[in-house]
Amino acid sequence: MPAPTWPPDPKEAFKLTAREYGVDPADLGMDPDDDQQAEQAILAAFLFKNPGRQLTTGEKVGLGLDETRRSMAAWLAMVTGRRFPIAPSDPAATDGNVIFLPQALPPPLEHTDSLLFRAMALLQAGFLQHGVLNSQAVLRSIYDDWVLRSCFHLLAARYVVGRWSAAYPGIARDFRATAILDKAAIMRVNLTVVPTQGMPAAFKPLYKGLLAGENWREAGPEAAAAQRAVAAVDAITRQQAAIPVILGQARRLREAYRRMHLGPPPAPYFTGILRPEWMLALRAHDQAAEDAWKQGPTPLRQLRAAVATQGHSGGLSRKGPRGGLGLRQFIKKKVRRTLQGPGEPGELARSPAYGELRDQYRSRQHSPSPGSWTPEASWQELVDIPPAAGHEDGVPYDEWDPSSGTYRLAACRVLDRPAQAGPADSYHRLVQANRGPITQVRRAFQALRQEERWLHGRPEGSDIDIDRVIASFCDVHSGMEPDRNIYMSFQREREQVAILVMVDLSGSTVGRVIHLEQEALVILAEGLRTLGFPHAFYGFHNHGPRACQMERIKGFDEQYGEPVFKRMGNLQPGGATRLGAFIRHGAHLLSQQPQSRRIMLVLSDGRPEDRDGYRGRQGIEDSAMAVHEAQRLGVHIHCTSLDPSTGAPEYLGRIFGRGRFLVLPDVDPLPRKLPQVLRGLIR
């Protein structure tokens, strides 16, 4: 082999220089004849070649989001008429305001990557633009059912692709090009990648129009349900019909797949993932943040709160600003100070001032409407007597008299005491006997726990986003308009909840009922321990109006341990059901909790009644008024009743309101139904 000559000829020099710069001569598409052309070709390839990309772990990736974010945001605003902030998150998703896209696409780097990014962004924007995710009821429906969520997701993606394609022919070509990309067809169930080989034929019609390939053309009897769903979505002509049709077809698919013992159908990579929990948790908070400016700047808001705290509410609303006292609370405070005499709170009712004002109150003969507040509506609410837990005389509560339309002051007393204890083995035996249901409840409640995260690129927030500040400074120095979204905010995706479970321990629960109530409480307690929200369990029964027993099974401040296990595993029934008194005391216990949402779950086996005539209309109307008083304190009440009588729905509706009770005709499903009811209230 002859030795290389020096200086080399132009062609050989070109090849050597190309190798030195890491450029393949074949990629240049030319064979230069002189040094000048060779130099221009090498410099062009070196300067404009896409650099190699990899993650910090060393894994190579395709196109990065930062390289296309600005141009894609402008293109998205042009197509949709709405400006969507774009932030990194894998897989693609949306929280109703921000479009989240992967930080980088899977390798290798291809010229179609920008097309895939655009398709992902346009699909997420289409979910919002075409109203698919604008219904709270839909978000709650698909939140905890993965099969329903996946079916809804695929049908909604098909609908959005069809709407965009019909509006813009150029976008239709983009979606057709996306459908043949291998990266777009990566299949996921939630965050788990699953293989396409061996996919059930019952799923395949769902991908028609989203992905292209011979694999999706198979059809058989098992695919009939999916074919009908696809045809129904394709036939939608009005946006108002989109949500009912898509959700209805998704529910039919879920039932069909359940009969076939199939799980959720996987979603292609470019369709992203639906995150209803983000939108369910954020909308109320975002609306409050958007309306905060109406209260003026921060110093002014603080001044208004300070004025309200002193009682000078002026033009403020009756409830006052958050953190302030407000007019109504100020009146309560003044009245309490006027009536408060020396001694313990239990002695307040015996003070002369109390008796004088009580006589004035009785003379008014006022009958308030349950849904509105008036100063005469409830003496108990106006004075707000603080109960003394464990006081030997108990806590006095008023009762509503429907015949006279007035309150009977201090008509009953509630004794708040620990429940009777027994051997701790009873609790542990119930846990051992119900391992299967407890595992299911734990998994269901675990899904309600939401992660906390930082939201970057916000127009306002609690901290500075350093990376975006640096980028903005660079934009300023380069003569470009800087991005003003330089803050980040910390988001908790679910408000804290305080839960009180009250169990009827009257004499009518003796036998199988008390056993299944105890079993249901154990299952529920194990689920709530997983959830981590503050909660309490109380039993109730009474022996006359002056001895209403609220038996503390587990208090809000108590930790699970032997004392709680001994009480929860050994419930003892006996007595009557003076329901109004127990609801009032439970509402007071919840009102002392700092959580923004308070839930009371009542488990009862019959009508409210007691031996002094507290039955029939008297018991029902007083219990209904107690529920209204609790609602004014911000307590959400739901009743699960074991009353098999035909008149149960009527009186329960009068007491708790429509949709706030559940009647179980048989006691057997109680351990399974009670956790489901509470989970629905939390969600």
C-alpha positions as CSV (number, residue, x, y, z in Angstrom):
1,M,0.0,0.0,0.0
2,P,1.6,3.3,-1.1
3,A,2.3,5.9,1.7
4,P,0.1,9.0,1.7
5,T,1.6,11.9,-0.1
6,W,2.1,15.3,1.4
7,P,0.6,17.8,0.7
8,P,-2.5,15.7,0.0
9,D,-4.7,16.4,-3.0
10,P,-8.0,18.4,-2.4
11,K,-10.2,15.3,-2.1
12,E,-8.0,13.5,0.4
13,A,-7.6,16.7,2.4
14,F,-11.3,17.2,2.5
15,K,-11.8,13.6,3.9
16,L,-9.1,14.1,6.5
17,T,-10.5,17.4,7.7
18,A,-14.0,16.0,7.9
19,R,-12.9,13.1,10.1
20,E,-11.1,15.6,12.3
21,Y,-14.3,17.6,12.9
22,G,-16.4,14.4,13.3
23,V,-18.3,14.9,10.1
24,D,-19.2,12.1,7.7
25,P,-18.3,13.2,4.2
26,A,-21.3,11.3,2.8
27,D,-23.6,13.4,4.9
28,L,-22.5,16.6,3.0
29,G,-24.0,15.4,-0.3
30,M,-21.1,16.6,-2.4
31,D,-17.6,15.8,-3.6
32,P,-15.6,19.1,-3.7
33,D,-13.0,19.7,-6.3
34,D,-11.0,22.4,-4.5
35,D,-10.1,23.6,-1.0
36,Q,-12.5,26.5,-0.9
37,Q,-15.6,24.4,-1.4
38,A,-14.3,21.8,1.0
39,E,-13.8,24.4,3.7
40,Q,-17.3,25.9,3.2
41,A,-18.9,22.5,3.4
42,I,-17.0,21.4,6.6
43,L,-17.7,24.7,8.3
44,A,-21.4,24.7,7.5
45,A,-21.8,21.1,8.8
46,F,-19.8,21.9,11.9
47,L,-21.6,25.2,12.7
48,F,-25.2,24.1,12.0
49,K,-25.1,20.5,12.9
50,N,-27.5,19.6,15.8
51,P,-25.3,18.8,18.8
52,G,-25.6,15.5,20.6
53,R,-28.0,15.5,23.5
54,Q,-28.1,13.4,26.7
55,L,-29.5,13.4,30.2
56,T,-27.4,13.8,33.3
57,T,-27.4,10.0,33.6
58,G,-25.6,9.8,30.2
59,E,-28.7,8.5,28.3
60,K,-29.0,10.0,24.9
61,V,-32.2,11.8,24.0
62,G,-33.9,13.3,21.0
63,L,-35.1,16.9,20.7
64,G,-35.2,18.9,23.9
65,L,-38.2,21.0,25.0
66,D,-36.1,24.1,25.7
67,E,-35.1,24.3,22.0
68,T,-38.6,24.4,20.7
69,R,-40.6,25.9,23.6
70,R,-40.9,29.5,22.4
71,S,-41.7,28.8,18.8
72,M,-44.2,26.1,19.8
73,A,-45.9,28.4,22.3
74,A,-46.3,31.0,19.6
75,W,-47.6,28.5,17.1
76,L,-50.0,27.1,19.7
77,A,-51.3,30.6,20.5
78,M,-51.9,31.2,16.8
79,V,-53.8,27.9,16.3
80,T,-55.9,28.0,19.5
81,G,-56.2,31.8,20.1
82,R,-55.1,31.3,23.7
83,R,-51.7,31.6,25.3
84,F,-50.8,28.4,27.2
85,P,-47.6,28.4,29.4
86,I,-45.5,25.3,28.6
87,A,-43.6,23.5,31.4
88,P,-41.7,20.2,31.6
89,S,-43.4,17.0,32.8
90,D,-43.3,13.5,31.4
91,P,-45.7,12.3,30.1
92,A,-47.6,15.2,28.5
93,A,-50.5,16.5,30.6
94,T,-52.4,19.6,31.6
95,D,-53.8,21.1,34.8
96,G,-56.3,23.3,33.0
97,N,-53.9,26.3,32.6
98,V,-50.4,24.9,31.8
99,I,-49.4,22.5,29.0
100,F,-46.9,20.0,30.4
101,L,-44.6,18.3,27.8
102,P,-41.6,15.9,28.2
103,Q,-38.2,17.6,28.9
104,A,-36.9,15.7,25.9
105,L,-38.2,13.1,23.5
106,P,-36.8,9.5,23.3
107,P,-33.7,8.9,21.2
108,P,-32.5,9.1,18.5
109,L,-32.7,12.7,17.4
110,E,-34.9,12.9,14.3
111,H,-36.2,15.7,12.1
112,T,-39.8,14.6,13.0
113,D,-39.3,15.3,16.7
114,S,-40.6,18.9,16.4
115,L,-43.7,17.5,14.7
116,L,-44.3,15.1,17.6
117,F,-43.9,17.9,20.1
118,R,-46.5,20.0,18.3
119,A,-49.0,17.1,18.1
120,M,-48.6,16.5,21.9
121,A,-49.1,20.2,22.7
122,L,-52.1,20.6,20.4
123,L,-53.8,17.5,21.8
124,Q,-53.5,18.7,25.4
125,A,-54.7,22.2,24.4
126,G,-57.6,20.5,22.5
127,F,-58.8,18.8,25.6
128,L,-59.3,22.3,27.1
129,Q,-60.2,24.1,23.9
130,H,-63.0,21.7,23.0
131,G,-64.4,21.4,26.6
132,V,-63.5,17.7,27.2
133,L,-62.0,18.4,30.6
134,N,-64.1,21.3,31.7
135,S,-66.7,19.4,33.7
136,Q,-66.1,18.7,37.4
137,A,-68.5,15.8,37.3
138,V,-66.5,14.1,34.5
139,L,-63.2,14.7,36.3
140,R,-64.7,13.1,39.4
141,S,-66.0,10.1,37.4
142,I,-62.7,9.2,35.8
143,Y,-60.6,10.0,38.8
144,D,-60.5,6.7,40.6
145,D,-61.4,4.3,37.8
146,W,-58.4,3.6,35.6
147,V,-60.3,1.5,33.0
148,L,-62.9,4.3,32.6
149,R,-60.1,6.9,32.5
150,S,-58.2,5.1,29.8
151,C,-61.3,4.6,27.6
152,F,-62.3,8.2,28.1
153,H,-58.8,9.4,27.3
154,L,-58.6,7.5,24.0
155,L,-62.1,8.5,22.8
156,A,-61.4,12.1,23.8
157,A,-58.1,12.1,21.9
158,R,-59.9,10.7,18.9
159,Y,-62.5,13.5,19.1
160,V,-59.9,16.3,19.5
161,V,-57.8,15.0,16.6
162,G,-60.9,15.0,14.5
163,R,-61.9,18.5,15.5
164,W,-58.5,20.0,14.8
165,S,-58.2,18.1,11.5
166,A,-61.6,19.3,10.3
167,A,-60.7,22.9,11.2
168,Y,-57.1,23.0,9.8
169,P,-56.2,20.7,6.8
170,G,-52.5,21.4,7.5
171,I,-52.9,20.0,11.0
172,A,-54.6,17.0,9.6
173,R,-51.5,16.2,7.7
174,D,-49.4,16.6,10.8
175,F,-51.6,14.2,12.7
176,R,-51.3,11.7,9.9
177,A,-47.6,12.0,9.9
178,T,-47.5,11.6,13.7
179,A,-49.5,8.4,13.4
180,I,-46.7,6.6,11.7
181,L,-43.9,7.6,14.1
182,D,-42.5,4.9,16.3
183,K,-42.0,7.3,19.1
184,A,-45.6,8.3,19.1
185,A,-46.7,4.7,19.4
186,I,-44.9,3.9,22.6
187,M,-47.7,2.5,24.8
188,R,-48.2,3.3,28.4
189,V,-50.7,2.5,31.2
190,N,-50.3,5.4,33.5
191,L,-46.5,5.7,33.7
192,T,-45.7,2.0,32.8
193,V,-44.5,1.2,29.3
194,V,-46.2,-1.9,27.9
195,P,-45.5,-3.9,24.7
196,T,-47.7,-3.6,21.7
197,Q,-47.2,-7.3,20.8
198,G,-50.0,-9.4,22.1
199,M,-52.4,-6.5,22.8
200,P,-56.0,-7.8,23.0
201,A,-57.9,-7.4,19.8
202,A,-60.7,-5.8,21.9
203,F,-58.5,-2.7,22.3
204,K,-57.4,-2.2,18.7
205,P,-60.3,-0.2,17.2
206,L,-59.6,2.5,19.7
207,Y,-56.4,3.4,18.0
208,K,-57.9,3.7,14.5
209,G,-57.1,7.3,13.4
210,L,-54.5,7.8,16.1
211,L,-51.9,5.3,15.0
212,A,-51.3,3.7,11.6
213,G,-50.2,0.1,10.9
214,E,-51.4,-3.3,10.1
215,N,-51.6,-4.2,13.8
216,W,-54.7,-2.1,14.2
217,R,-56.8,-3.5,11.4
218,E,-57.7,-6.8,13.1
219,A,-61.3,-7.0,14.2
220,G,-63.5,-9.7,15.7
221,P,-66.5,-10.2,17.8
222,E,-64.6,-9.1,20.9
223,A,-63.9,-5.7,19.3
224,A,-67.6,-4.9,18.6
225,A,-67.9,-2.6,21.7
226,A,-64.8,-0.6,20.8
227,Q,-66.0,-0.3,17.2
228,R,-69.4,1.1,18.3
229,A,-67.7,3.6,20.6
230,V,-65.4,4.8,17.8
231,A,-68.4,5.2,15.4
232,A,-70.3,7.1,18.0
233,V,-67.5,9.6,18.7
234,D,-66.9,10.0,14.9
235,A,-70.6,11.0,14.5
236,I,-70.4,13.9,17.0
237,T,-71.2,17.2,15.2
238,R,-71.8,19.6,18.1
239,Q,-69.5,20.3,21.0
240,Q,-72.3,20.3,23.5
241,A,-72.8,16.6,22.8
242,A,-69.1,15.7,23.1
243,I,-68.9,15.1,26.8
244,P,-72.1,13.0,27.2
245,V,-71.3,10.8,24.2
246,I,-67.6,10.3,25.1
247,L,-68.3,9.6,28.8
248,G,-71.3,7.3,28.0
249,Q,-69.3,5.3,25.5
250,A,-66.4,5.1,27.9
251,R,-68.7,3.6,30.5
252,R,-70.0,1.1,28.1
253,L,-66.5,0.1,27.2
254,R,-65.5,-0.2,30.8
255,E,-68.4,-2.7,31.4
256,A,-67.5,-4.6,28.3
257,Y,-63.9,-4.9,29.3
258,R,-64.9,-5.9,32.8
259,R,-66.9,-8.8,31.5
260,M,-63.8,-9.8,29.4
261,H,-61.6,-9.5,32.5
262,L,-59.4,-6.9,30.7
263,G,-57.6,-4.0,32.3
264,P,-57.2,-0.4,31.0
265,P,-56.3,0.0,27.3
266,P,-52.8,1.6,27.0
267,A,-52.5,5.2,25.7
268,P,-50.0,6.1,22.9
269,Y,-47.1,8.3,24.0
270,F,-48.2,11.3,22.0
271,T,-51.6,11.4,23.7
272,G,-50.0,12.0,27.2
273,I,-51.9,11.2,30.3
274,L,-55.1,12.6,32.0
275,R,-54.6,14.0,35.5
276,P,-58.1,14.9,36.8
277,E,-56.7,15.3,40.3
278,W,-54.7,18.4,39.2
279,M,-57.8,20.2,38.0
280,L,-60.1,19.1,40.8
281,A,-57.7,20.4,43.4
282,L,-56.5,23.6,41.7
283,R,-59.5,25.4,40.2
284,A,-61.0,26.8,43.5
285,H,-57.5,27.8,44.6
286,D,-56.7,29.4,41.3
287,Q,-59.9,31.3,41.2
288,A,-59.3,32.7,44.7
289,A,-55.8,33.7,43.7
290,E,-57.1,35.5,40.6
291,D,-59.7,37.4,42.7
292,A,-57.3,38.4,45.4
293,W,-56.3,41.6,43.6
294,K,-59.9,42.9,44.1
295,Q,-59.1,43.3,47.8
296,G,-56.3,45.7,47.0
297,P,-52.5,45.4,47.6
298,T,-51.2,43.4,50.5
299,P,-50.8,46.3,52.9
300,L,-54.4,47.3,52.2
301,R,-55.7,43.8,52.8
302,Q,-53.8,43.6,56.1
303,L,-55.3,46.9,57.1
304,R,-58.9,45.7,56.3
305,A,-58.3,42.5,58.3
306,A,-57.1,44.5,61.3
307,V,-60.1,46.8,61.1
308,A,-62.5,43.8,60.9
309,T,-60.8,42.2,63.9
310,Q,-61.6,45.3,65.9
311,G,-65.3,45.1,64.9
312,H,-65.3,48.1,62.6
313,S,-66.4,46.2,59.6
314,G,-67.8,49.2,57.7
315,G,-68.5,48.2,54.1
316,L,-67.0,44.7,54.5
317,S,-69.1,41.6,53.9
318,R,-70.9,40.1,56.9
319,K,-68.4,37.2,57.2
320,G,-65.4,39.6,56.8
321,P,-62.1,38.8,55.0
322,R,-60.1,35.7,55.7
323,G,-58.2,36.1,58.9
324,G,-60.5,38.8,60.2
325,L,-63.3,38.5,62.7
326,G,-66.2,39.7,60.6
327,L,-69.5,41.3,61.7
328,R,-71.3,38.1,62.7
329,Q,-68.4,36.7,64.7
330,F,-67.9,40.1,66.3
331,I,-71.5,40.1,67.5
332,K,-71.0,36.6,69.0
333,K,-68.0,37.8,70.8
334,K,-69.7,40.9,72.3
335,V,-72.8,38.8,73.3
336,R,-70.6,36.2,74.9
337,R,-68.6,38.8,76.9
338,T,-71.9,40.4,78.0
339,L,-73.3,37.1,79.3
340,Q,-70.0,35.6,80.6
341,G,-70.0,35.6,84.3
342,P,-67.5,34.3,86.8
343,G,-66.9,30.6,86.9
344,E,-66.6,27.8,84.4
345,P,-68.4,27.9,81.0
346,G,-70.9,25.4,82.3
347,E,-72.2,28.0,84.8
348,L,-73.0,30.5,82.0
349,A,-76.6,29.3,81.8
350,R,-77.1,30.0,85.5
351,S,-76.0,33.7,85.3
352,P,-78.7,36.4,85.7
353,A,-77.8,38.0,82.4
354,Y,-78.5,34.7,80.7
355,G,-81.9,34.3,82.2
356,E,-82.9,37.9,81.4
357,L,-81.9,37.6,77.7
358,R,-83.5,34.1,77.6
359,D,-86.9,35.5,78.6
360,Q,-86.6,38.2,75.9
361,Y,-85.7,35.6,73.3
362,R,-88.7,33.4,74.2
363,S,-91.1,36.3,73.9
364,R,-90.1,36.9,70.2
365,Q,-91.8,33.6,69.0
366,H,-89.7,33.8,65.8
367,S,-89.6,30.8,63.4
368,P,-86.4,31.0,61.3
369,S,-86.1,29.5,57.8
370,P,-83.6,26.6,57.9
371,G,-81.5,27.9,55.0
372,S,-81.0,31.5,56.2
373,W,-79.3,33.1,59.3
374,T,-81.0,35.6,61.5
375,P,-79.9,36.9,64.9
376,E,-82.9,34.9,66.5
377,A,-82.3,31.8,64.5
378,S,-80.5,29.9,67.2
379,W,-79.6,30.9,70.7
380,Q,-76.9,28.3,70.8
381,E,-75.3,29.6,67.6
382,L,-75.5,33.3,68.7
383,V,-74.1,32.8,72.1
384,D,-71.7,30.0,71.1
385,I,-71.4,28.5,74.5
386,P,-68.0,26.7,74.5
387,P,-68.6,23.1,75.6
388,A,-66.5,21.8,78.5
389,A,-65.4,18.3,77.5
390,G,-65.7,15.9,80.4
391,H,-67.5,18.4,82.6
392,E,-69.5,16.5,85.2
393,D,-72.7,18.4,84.3
394,G,-72.3,17.8,80.6
395,V,-72.7,20.4,77.8
396,P,-76.1,22.0,77.5
397,Y,-77.7,22.3,74.0
398,D,-81.0,23.9,72.9
399,E,-83.6,21.9,71.0
400,W,-86.0,23.1,68.3
401,D,-89.7,22.9,69.2
402,P,-91.6,22.7,65.8
403,S,-95.0,23.2,67.5
404,S,-94.1,26.7,68.9
405,G,-91.4,27.6,66.4
406,T,-88.9,28.4,69.1
407,Y,-85.8,26.8,70.8
408,R,-86.1,25.2,74.2
409,L,-83.0,26.5,75.9
410,A,-80.6,24.0,77.5
411,A,-83.2,21.2,76.9
412,C,-80.5,18.5,76.9
413,R,-77.0,17.8,78.0
414,V,-74.3,15.8,76.3
415,L,-71.7,14.0,78.3
416,D,-68.4,13.6,76.4
417,R,-66.6,10.6,77.9
418,P,-64.3,7.7,76.8
419,A,-66.0,4.6,75.5
420,Q,-65.9,1.4,77.6
421,A,-62.7,-0.5,77.1
422,G,-62.2,-4.3,76.7
423,P,-59.5,-6.7,75.6
424,A,-57.3,-5.4,72.7
425,D,-57.4,-8.8,71.1
426,S,-60.9,-8.1,69.8
427,Y,-59.6,-5.4,67.5
428,H,-56.7,-7.5,66.3
429,R,-59.0,-10.4,65.6
430,L,-61.2,-8.2,63.4
431,V,-58.2,-6.9,61.5
432,Q,-57.0,-10.5,60.9
433,A,-60.5,-11.6,59.8
434,N,-60.9,-8.7,57.3
435,R,-57.4,-8.6,55.7
436,G,-58.8,-8.6,52.2
437,P,-61.3,-5.7,52.6
438,I,-58.7,-3.7,54.6
439,T,-56.2,-4.1,51.8
440,Q,-58.7,-2.9,49.2
441,V,-59.7,0.1,51.4
442,R,-56.1,1.0,52.0
443,R,-55.4,1.0,48.3
444,A,-58.5,3.1,47.5
445,F,-57.7,5.7,50.2
446,Q,-54.0,5.7,49.2
447,A,-55.1,7.0,45.8
448,L,-56.6,10.1,47.5
449,R,-53.3,11.2,48.8
450,Q,-51.8,13.8,46.4
451,E,-48.2,14.8,46.0
452,E,-46.9,18.2,46.6
453,R,-44.9,19.9,43.9
454,W,-43.4,23.2,42.8
455,L,-45.0,25.0,39.9
456,H,-42.4,26.8,37.8
457,G,-42.8,29.7,35.4
458,R,-45.6,31.4,37.2
459,P,-46.5,35.1,36.9
460,E,-46.6,35.3,40.7
461,G,-45.5,33.0,43.5
462,S,-43.8,32.5,46.8
463,D,-40.2,32.2,45.5
464,I,-38.0,33.2,42.6
465,D,-37.4,30.7,39.8
466,I,-33.6,31.2,39.4
467,D,-33.3,29.5,36.0
468,R,-36.0,31.6,34.5
469,V,-34.5,34.8,36.0
470,I,-31.2,34.0,34.3
471,A,-32.9,33.3,31.0
472,S,-34.7,36.6,31.3
473,F,-31.5,38.5,31.9
474,C,-30.0,36.9,28.9
475,D,-33.0,37.9,26.8
476,V,-32.6,41.5,28.0
477,H,-28.9,41.7,27.1
478,S,-29.6,40.1,23.7
479,G,-32.3,42.7,22.9
480,M,-35.3,40.3,23.2
481,E,-38.4,40.8,25.4
482,P,-37.9,38.8,28.6
483,D,-40.3,36.3,30.0
484,R,-42.1,37.7,32.9
485,N,-43.1,34.4,34.4
486,I,-40.1,34.2,36.8
487,Y,-41.8,32.9,40.0
488,M,-42.6,29.5,41.3
489,S,-45.3,28.5,43.8
490,F,-45.7,25.5,46.0
491,Q,-48.9,23.6,45.4
492,R,-50.7,21.2,47.7
493,E,-53.1,19.4,45.5
494,R,-55.8,18.6,48.0
495,E,-57.1,20.6,50.9
496,Q,-56.9,19.0,54.4
497,V,-60.0,17.3,55.7
498,A,-61.2,16.6,59.3
499,I,-63.5,13.6,59.6
500,L,-65.8,12.6,62.4
501,V,-67.6,9.2,62.3
502,M,-70.5,8.9,64.7
503,V,-72.0,5.5,65.3
504,D,-75.4,4.7,66.8
505,L,-75.0,2.6,69.9
506,S,-78.7,2.5,71.0
507,G,-80.4,-0.6,72.3
508,S,-81.8,-1.5,68.9
509,T,-78.3,-2.3,67.6
510,V,-77.9,-5.3,70.0
511,G,-76.8,-8.5,68.2
512,R,-75.6,-8.7,64.6
513,V,-76.0,-4.9,63.9
514,I,-73.4,-3.9,66.6
515,H,-71.0,-6.6,65.4
516,L,-71.1,-5.4,61.8
517,E,-70.9,-1.7,62.9
518,Q,-67.8,-2.6,64.8
519,E,-66.3,-4.5,61.9
520,A,-67.1,-1.5,59.6
521,L,-65.3,0.9,62.0
522,V,-62.2,-1.3,62.1
523,I,-62.0,-1.4,58.3
524,L,-62.6,2.3,58.0
525,A,-60.0,3.1,60.7
526,E,-57.3,1.1,58.9
527,G,-58.1,3.0,55.7
528,L,-58.1,6.4,57.4
529,R,-54.7,5.6,59.0
530,T,-53.3,5.2,55.5
531,L,-54.9,8.5,54.3
532,G,-53.4,10.5,57.2
533,F,-56.2,13.0,57.6
534,P,-57.2,13.9,61.2
535,H,-60.2,11.9,62.2
536,A,-62.2,10.8,65.2
537,F,-64.8,8.0,66.1
538,Y,-67.6,8.5,68.5
539,G,-70.5,6.4,69.6
540,F,-73.8,7.8,70.8
541,H,-76.8,6.8,72.9
542,N,-78.8,8.3,75.7
543,H,-80.9,7.7,78.8
544,G,-83.2,10.7,78.7
545,P,-82.4,14.3,77.7
546,R,-80.0,15.0,80.6
547,A,-77.8,11.9,80.0
548,C,-76.9,12.0,76.3
549,Q,-73.7,9.9,76.1
550,M,-71.1,10.7,73.4
551,E,-68.6,7.9,73.9
552,R,-65.2,8.8,72.6
553,I,-63.8,5.8,70.7
554,K,-60.9,7.8,69.2
555,G,-60.4,11.5,69.6
556,F,-58.9,13.9,67.0
557,D,-55.7,14.2,69.1
558,E,-55.4,10.5,70.0
559,Q,-52.9,8.2,68.3
560,Y,-53.7,4.6,67.4
561,G,-52.6,2.3,70.2
562,E,-53.8,0.0,72.9
563,P,-56.3,2.4,74.5
564,V,-58.0,3.1,71.1
565,F,-57.9,-0.6,70.1
566,K,-59.5,-1.6,73.4
567,R,-62.4,0.8,72.9
568,M,-62.9,0.2,69.2
569,G,-63.0,-3.6,69.5
570,N,-65.5,-3.7,72.4
571,L,-68.5,-1.4,71.6
572,Q,-71.5,-1.8,74.0
573,P,-75.1,-0.8,72.9
574,G,-77.9,0.5,75.1
575,G,-80.3,3.4,75.4
576,A,-82.2,5.7,72.9
577,T,-81.3,8.0,70.0
578,R,-81.6,11.7,70.7
579,L,-80.0,12.5,67.4
580,G,-80.2,16.3,67.4
581,A,-78.1,16.7,70.5
582,F,-75.4,14.4,69.1
583,I,-75.2,16.2,65.8
584,R,-74.9,19.6,67.6
585,H,-72.0,18.3,69.7
586,G,-70.3,16.6,66.8
587,A,-70.5,19.8,64.8
588,H,-68.9,21.7,67.7
589,L,-66.1,19.2,67.8
590,L,-65.5,19.6,64.1
591,S,-65.7,23.4,64.3
592,Q,-62.6,23.3,66.6
593,Q,-60.5,21.7,63.9
594,P,-58.3,23.9,61.8
595,Q,-58.9,22.0,58.5
596,S,-60.8,23.9,55.8
597,R,-63.2,21.0,55.0
598,R,-65.1,19.1,57.8
599,I,-67.0,15.9,57.3
600,M,-69.4,14.2,59.6
601,L,-70.5,10.6,58.8
602,V,-73.5,9.4,60.9
603,L,-74.3,5.7,61.1
604,S,-77.8,5.0,62.5
605,D,-80.2,2.2,62.5
606,G,-83.6,4.0,62.9
607,R,-85.6,7.1,63.6
608,P,-84.5,9.6,66.3
609,E,-86.5,8.9,69.5
610,D,-86.4,9.2,73.3
611,R,-88.7,8.4,76.2
612,D,-89.9,12.0,76.8
613,G,-91.7,12.5,73.6
614,Y,-88.7,13.0,71.4
615,R,-90.1,10.9,68.6
616,G,-92.2,11.4,65.5
617,R,-92.2,15.0,64.3
618,Q,-90.4,16.4,67.3
619,G,-87.3,14.2,66.8
620,I,-87.2,14.6,63.0
621,E,-87.6,18.4,63.0
622,D,-85.1,19.0,65.8
623,S,-82.6,16.7,64.1
624,A,-83.2,18.6,60.8
625,M,-82.6,21.9,62.5
626,A,-79.4,20.5,64.1
627,V,-78.2,19.6,60.6
628,H,-78.8,23.1,59.3
629,E,-76.9,24.5,62.3
630,A,-74.0,22.3,61.5
631,Q,-74.0,23.3,57.9
632,R,-73.8,26.9,58.9
633,L,-70.6,26.0,60.7
634,G,-69.2,24.5,57.5
635,V,-69.8,20.9,58.4
636,H,-70.8,18.4,55.6
637,I,-73.0,15.7,57.0
638,H,-74.0,12.4,55.4
639,C,-76.0,9.6,57.0
640,T,-75.8,5.8,56.3
641,S,-79.0,4.3,57.7
642,L,-79.8,0.6,58.5
643,D,-83.5,1.2,58.8
644,P,-85.3,-1.3,56.5
645,S,-88.7,0.4,56.8
646,T,-90.4,1.9,53.7
647,G,-90.7,5.3,55.3
648,A,-86.9,5.7,55.9
649,P,-86.1,7.7,52.8
650,E,-88.8,10.2,53.6
651,Y,-87.7,11.1,57.1
652,L,-84.0,10.9,56.3
653,G,-84.5,13.3,53.4
654,R,-86.3,15.7,55.8
655,I,-83.4,15.5,58.3
656,F,-80.3,15.4,56.0
657,G,-81.5,16.6,52.7
658,R,-81.7,15.0,49.3
659,G,-78.5,13.1,48.3
660,R,-77.0,13.2,51.8
661,F,-78.1,9.8,53.0
662,L,-77.8,6.2,52.0
663,V,-80.3,3.5,53.1
664,L,-79.0,-0.1,53.3
665,P,-81.9,-2.6,53.3
666,D,-79.6,-5.2,54.8
667,V,-76.9,-4.9,57.4
668,D,-74.5,-7.3,55.7
669,P,-73.0,-4.9,53.1
670,L,-72.2,-2.3,55.8
671,P,-68.5,-3.1,56.2
672,R,-68.0,-2.7,52.5
673,K,-70.3,0.2,51.9
674,L,-69.2,2.5,54.7
675,P,-65.6,3.1,53.4
676,Q,-67.0,3.7,50.0
677,V,-69.4,6.4,51.3
678,L,-66.6,8.2,53.2
679,R,-64.3,8.0,50.2
680,G,-66.9,9.6,48.0
681,L,-67.3,12.4,50.6
682,I,-63.6,13.1,50.7
683,R,-63.2,13.0,46.9
